Amino acid sequence: MAKKILIDTDPGVDDTLAILLALRSPELEVVGLSAIFGNTTVDHTAQNALRLIELEGHGDIPVAKGASTPMVVPIRRLGTHVHGQDGAGNTTPPPPKGRLLEIPAARFIVETILANPGEITLVPVGPLTNIGLALRLEPRIVELVKEVVIMGGSAYARGNATPVAEANINSDPHAASLVFSAGWPLTMVGLDVTTKTIMTREFLEALGAVKNPATTYFARILPVYQAYFDKFYGMGGSIHTHDPSAIAYLIDPGLFKTEMMPVYVETVGQCAGETVPDPHHQWLEGPDTNVCLGVNSAGVLAMIKERMSR
């Protein structure tokens, strides 16, 4: 039976590939998308989410618009320098045909979990504001959700938004602190594994050459993202595999090596957004997070290529 997943997302170039990968994977049933600020404004990310479900005939999947700002702090910086002003590589795609739900994302998340107790896997691949607001709105979702699998954070790798913080966590550290301390089954797919899986320029060109609607769209929005990775990391057209790694984990957890440990989220100061692992429980008694520390990168890339080439 397919896993029912609700993707909380800020599309976003890598979010785009993650969502398309999920929609093309029979192991997963995408029951909804909730949009959040992050890679660009929530107005753009919500429209991008609608476009993605419509791209290959999934327009019946509901999309809810979520928070436009973090729970406590002001927006530090949107990811438009990475993903383009529109979150779609500055390609200005046409408006989607569908409409957003009339309820906010936090309410949509709560109602979906309450209506499907023990069945919904939350997959946040953007800032965690919508999830934090859902927790505040209805704490019972901690007991009723199946699991939460996030793309975000870093245990032992360096940060990417700051020297110590990953971008999604850094965007709303207070929401992230709520999520990591909630006590639900939580897996962190962070920079320890996402930066180890490299989609090379050759891999991306081969993907674009498939020329189905999904790969054609992804290839069109990709150049701005590649340019950022080349400028910041000197990767020559290659990119890290961030958000798609969370989807790969859902499809085949055996591709990842994990370790259970508490994770503390710093919320203030220069190191706000840092996720600090505590494997020896020196600070925290729990709850534990299932932290991804190793990855079969070849297996993840093969999965992406196979699913996106169908």
N, C-alpha and C positions, 0 to 999 in steps of 0.2 A: 504494500500500500504506500502511495506517495506521501511524503512528509508535507503537511500543510505549513507554509511559511508566509509570514507577513514581513515585507522588506521595508525598513525605514531608511530613506535614501535622500541624497542631495545630488542628483545627476547633473553635471559631472561625467567626465570621459570614462574613468575606470568603473564608476557606478553603471554606466551604460552597458559595458561589457558584462558586468556581474548580473544585471537584470536579464539581459538577453540570454546569457548562459543558463540562468535559472529557468526561464521560460522554455528553453530547448531541452530541458532535462526531465525525463519521465519520472525520475525518482522524487521530483519536487512538484507540489501544487501551490502556485502562487495565489494566495487568497486575497491579496491586496497590497498596495503600496501606500506609504505615508511619506510625504515630502517634508524636508527640513532645510533651513538655510545651511550654508557651508561653502560648497564649491562656488556658489553664486547666491543670489537672493532666493528666498523661498518662492517668490512669484515665478521665477525662471525654472527652479527645480520641479515645481508642481506641473508646469506645462511640459517640461521634458519627460516627466514620468508618464503623463498621458500619451505623449507621442510614442514612447517605447512600448506600451502595451498595445497600441494600435498598429505598430509597424508590421507585425506578422499575424494579425488577426486575433488579438487577445483583448479587444476593447471592452469586454464585459467585466474585466477585473477592476474593482473599485480603487480609486485614488483619492486620498484625503490630503488637504493642505495643512501643514503644521506651523510650528513656531517660526517667527521671523528674527528672533533675537534669543540669546542665552537666558537661562533662568535668573541669573544674578548679575553677572558682569556685562558690560557692553560688548558688542562684536569687536574682536581684536582686528581681524582682517578676513575678508572673504577670499576664496581660492580662485578668483577670476584671472589672476596672473598665471595660473596653471591650466585652467579649463576654458578660458575665454569668458567674456562678459556674460554671454548667454548660457554658459555651462555646456555648450555644444560646439566648442572650438571656434567661436565667432562665425559660424556658418549661417546663422539666422534662419533656421528651418521654419516651414509654414506652420500656422497654428494647428493644434490638434482638433479633431472633430468632437471628441467627447467632452464631458463636463466633470468637474470635481464634485465630490460629495459635499453636502451642505454642512456637515458636522466637522469640527476640527480633528486633526490627526490623533491627539491624545484620547479623545472620546471614541474615535474609530478603533483604536488599538484596544481600549478597554472592552468595548462592546464585542469585538471579534473574539477576544479571549474568553469572555464570559459566555458567549454563545457556543464555544467549542472547548469546554474544559478538558485540559490535559492533552490537547491536540495541536496547539499552535506553537510553532517555533518563531520567535522574534529574531529578525536578522537586521540589526542596525548597522549600516555601513556609512553613516555620516555622524555629525555631532549628536549627542545623546539627549538633547533637550526634549523631544517628543516622548521619549521613554521615561525620563524623569517626571514629566508632567503627568503621564499616565499613572505612574506609581503614586503620585500625590493624589490624583483623582480617585483611584481605587486600589488600595494596597492589596486587596485579595488576589490581584493578578499574579503576585509572587507565587502563590500556591496553585494557581490554575493554569499557568503557562507550562508548556512541555519543556522548553529550554530557551536560552537566549544565546545567540552566536553573533558576536560583534567583530567587525573589522575596526580595529583601533588599538591604541596603546603600544607599549614596548616594554619588554622585561629587561633585556640585556643589550639590545641594540640602541644606537643613538636615536634621537628624535628627528623629525623632518620639518615640523613647524617651528620648533626651537631646538637648541642643542640637546634638550632632554625630553621634549614632548612631541608625541604624534599629533597630527593635525586635528583629527576628529575629537580627541580627548581635550586638546588645547582649546578648541572652539567653545566648549562648555564644561569646564572641569567640575563644577558643582553638580550638574546633572550626572556626569560620569561617576562621581563619588557615590551618589545615590544608587546608581545601577550596580556598581561593584560591591556595595555593602548590603544589597537587598536580601540576599540569601537564596536566590533562585539558581537553578543549574545554569552556569554561565561559562562560556568558552570565549577566550580572547585570541583572535587571529590577528596578531600584531606585526610590527616591523621585523621582529625576529625571524619570521618566515616569509613575509611578503616581499622583503628586499632580496631574499635569496633566490626567488623565482623570477628570472629575467625573460621578458618577451623581447627577443632580439629584433633588430630591424628586418632581418631576413624572415623571421617568424611572422612578423606583422605584415610584411609584404605578401607572404604566402596566404595569410588569412584574408587580406583584401582581394586577392586574386580569385577567391571562391565566388564572389559576386552574387550572393543571395541578398535579400533585403537587409538582414542584420549585419553582415560583414561589410556591405557597401556603405551603410550608414556609419558604422564604426570607423571605417577607413577615412570617411569624409571629415569626421570631427577630430581625428587623431593628431594632425600635424602640430597644433598649438601645444598639446600635451607633450609630444616628443621634443619640441623646441625647449620647453621648460626643463625636461630631464637632461637634455644636452647642455643647457646653460648652467644648471645647478650641479649636475653630477658628471658632466662630460661623457654621456653614454652613447653618443653617436647615433641616435635614432632608436635605441633600445629603451625600454621602460620597466619599472617594477610592476609586479602583479599584486596590487593591493586588494581592492574589493572583490575581484573574482576569486581570490583565495578563500574568502569566507564561504562562497558558494561551493567551491571545490571541497571544502571540509564537510559541508552538509551532505554532499553526494557520496564522498568516500573518506570518512575520518581516518582510515588506515593509511592515507597518504601523509599523515602528520604525526609527529612525536609530541606528546603533551606531558605536562607535569602539573599536579594539583598544588596550589599555594595561594595564600591570601595576596591581594594586590591593593596597595594603598594609593589613592589619587590625591596628589597635592593640589590644593584649590587656590592658594594665594602666593603672591610674590613672583620673583623672576622664574621660578620653576613650576608655576601653575600649569597643570596638565600632565605633569610627569606621573607615570604609573610605576610604582616601586614594588617589585616582588619581594615577598617575605617568606622564602622557602623554609626557614627554620623557626617561623612563628615567634620572632623576636619582638615584633610590634603588635601583631594581631593574632587573635585566637581563631579567626575565621570571619566570614565564610570563605571557603576556598574557591578559587577560579581555576578552571581548566585552561592552562596557558600553553599555547602552541610554541614549541621551541625548535622543532626540526621539521623538515619537509622534504618529500620526494618531489623535487621540482620538475623532473622529467615527466613524472606521472601527472602532475597538475597541468603542465603544458600540453601533454598528449590529450588529456580530457578536454581542455578548452578547444584545441584544434578539431577534435572529432565532433564535438557537439556543435560548434559554430560552422562546420563544413557540411552539415546535413542538408 
